[in-house]
Amino acid sequence: MTKSFVPLECNPEVFGGLLDAWGVSKGSFHDVFSIDEPELLAFIPRPVAALILVFPISKEYEAYREQADAAAPDYDPTTARSEGANWWPQTITNACGTMALLHSVANGLPPSAVPENSLIGQIVAQSDTLSTNEARAKLLEDSEPFEAAHVSVCDEGETDAPAADDPIDFHYVALVKSQKNGHLYELDGRRKGPIDLGQLQEGEDALSQLSLNKVREFMEREKESGGYFSIIALSED
């Protein structure tokens, strides 16, 4: 039987609580209210390690995902140990918010913020010993501390949380600047692996124009799906 999590609300306080539960020592979350108004973007502490997007799953998004994945190579976890980005397949139903945060923290925050004895530090280290994506997914499914950390925050949102087995029409995706090579990655456990969006220039972070242009692409594609689209920034501080 497939494991299911209660979906997370897109809320900086909820995500911040999950950071604490994971034992991550740095990082803060901030709502992104506009990607086109510099005065609003100026309130977000820099550097930004990742942008986490949440939006309705539409037929347009599913078509984009399937078409892009058809041309993408399968993820090789042995390569990610030295370059690129760490990625895990999502096999836990309704866990896309937690997966987006895992991908953001494991790739975007500096090593000093993710101690080896933290939950994420341990998951990364254990994953590095695994040679298949199936084993990496099973590691998360079988991790009682990973599930317990999720449970500790899933009811902390401003709205009543749905049941773990309720059908959910929203999805989370992370745009993350990799600490390994400075590239921007689209990270989503429902894809075939990390999507390399290109090299960021020196001094650029996940709130750069490269990242904002990708957000605009998402927003344009999802504009007919009900209008709900939310963004949270993970700052390194």
N, C-alpha and C positions, 0 to 999 in steps of 0.2 A: 504494500500500500504506500502511495506517495505521501511523504511528509508535507504538512502545510503549516505556515506561520500566519498569525494575525497580521494583516498589512499595516505598515507604518504610515502615519500621517506625515505629510511633507511639512515639517515644522522644525525650526532650528533648535528648539529646546529638546524635542524628542531625539534628534540626531546627536545633540550634544550629550544627552544622557547615555546614548549608546557608546559614544567615545569613552565616557567615564567607565562604563561597565566593561569595556574591552581593555582598560588599563592604558589607554593612549594618553600621553602626558601633555601634548600640545594640540592645537587646532580649535577653531571656533567657526560657527555657522552663522550666515547672514542671508536674509531674504534679498533677492535681486528684484527690485521693483521695475527697473527699466534697463534695457541694453543700449538705448539710444540717447539717454540724457546724462551727460558727463557729471552734472552736479549730484545726481543720485548714485552713480557708480563710484564717486569720490568718497562716499561714506563707507565703502567696503574695505576693510584692512587688507593691505597687500604684504607679501605676495599671496595670490590665490592659488591653491594647489589643485582645486577641482571645482567644476560646476556640476550640480546634480539637477537633472531635468525630470519633471513628471508631467505626463500628458495622457489623454485618452488613447487607447489602442484603436486605431482606425484601419480600414481596409487599405488606405494609402500607405500607412506606416508598414503594415504587414507586407505589402507588395514591394516597398523599398527594401525591407529587411531580407526578404527571400531573394530578390534580384541581386543585392549586394553580396549575400553569402554564397550564392551560386558561383561567383567568380573568385571567392576568397579561399586561401589555403587553410587547411585544418591547423589548429593551434598546436605547436610543439612545445610542451612544458619544459623540456630539457634546455631549449634555447633561452627561455625567459629567465633562467637562473643568472645569466651573465649579461643579457641585453634585452631591450624591448620593454615589455610590461607583463606583470603577473596577471593571470586571468583564471577565473573558475567558472565552469558551466553552472547555470542555475537549474537544479532539479527539485528544489523545495518550492512548492506552490506558494504564491503570494509573498515571496521573500525578496522581490526585486529592489525594494528600498534598502534592505540590509545588504544585498549584494552590491548595490551602487556605492554604498558607504565603504564596504570592504575593498572594492576596487580603488576607491579614492584614497583611502588611508594607506593601503599596501603599496601603492605606486606613487602617490603625490606628496605625502608627508616625508620630511627628512628622517633618516634612520634614528636620530636622537629622540624623535617624538614617539617612536614605536619600540619600546624596550623589548629585548629578547624574551623577557619573562611575561610580557603582556600577552593577552589572548591572541591578538593579531600577529605579534612576533612569533608566537609558537605555531600558529597556523601556517604562516609563510615558511618557517623552517621545516615543518613536517611536509608541506606541499613540495618543497624542493627535493625531497627524497623520492617523490612519486613520478613515474614516467608516463602515466596515461591521464587523460582528462577525466575518464570515468572514476579513477581512484581519487582525483582531486575533489570531484563532486561528492563522492561517498564520504570523504573526510569531513566535509561540512555537514552532511546529513547525519553522521554518527556522532558529531561533537555535542555532548551535553552542555558544556560551557557556552558554546556558540548559541544554542537554542535558549539557554537560561538568560543570557544577556539580552537577547531579543525580547523575551517574555517580560523582562524587568521594565521595559520602556513602552511596550506596544499599547498600553492603556493610558499613556501620559499626554495624548493629544487633546485638542480642544473639542473634538467631536467624538461621538461614541464609536468605538472600534467595531468593525464587522467581525463576524466569525471567521476562523481560519479557513474554513472550507467554502466560504461565500465566493461566488464568481466576481472578480474585480476587473473593471474595464480600464484601469490606469496602469501605467508602466513607468519605471525609473530607468534613466540612462545617465552615465557619468562621462564627462569630458575632463580628462586628467592630464596634467603635465608630469611625465615620467621623471623620477629622480635619477634614473639610470642613464638616459640619453637625451633628455630635454625635448623629446617629441611630445606632441599632443595626441592623445588616444581617445577614441570613443570606446567605452567599456560597458558591456552589456552581457549578462550571463545567458541570454537567449540567442546570442550570435555564435559564430563559429570560432571566435577568438577576438583579440583586440584589433581595432581598426586604426591603423596609423594614419593620422590626419596631416602629418608633416612636422618638420623641425621648427621649433620656436626659436626666435632670435635671443641673443643674450639680453637679459633683463626682462624678457616677456614672461608672463605667467598664464594661468588658465583663464584670465579675463582679457586676453589679448584679442586683436581683431580676428585672428585665425579662428579662435574659439567662438567669438561672438557671431561670426559669419556662419558657423555651423549651427549655432542656436537659431539664427534667422531661417536657415534651411528647414530645421525642424518645425518652427512656428508657421512657416509658409505651407508646409505639407499638412499640418494638422489644423489649419484655420477653419476647415469645414466640419471639424469633428466635435463642435460644441463650445469651443472658445477657451476651455480651461487649460492653462499652461502655467506651470510654476517653476521657479529656479531658485536654488539655494547655493551659495558659494561657501566652500570650505577654505578658510584662510589658515595660513601656517601658524599664526600666533596662538 
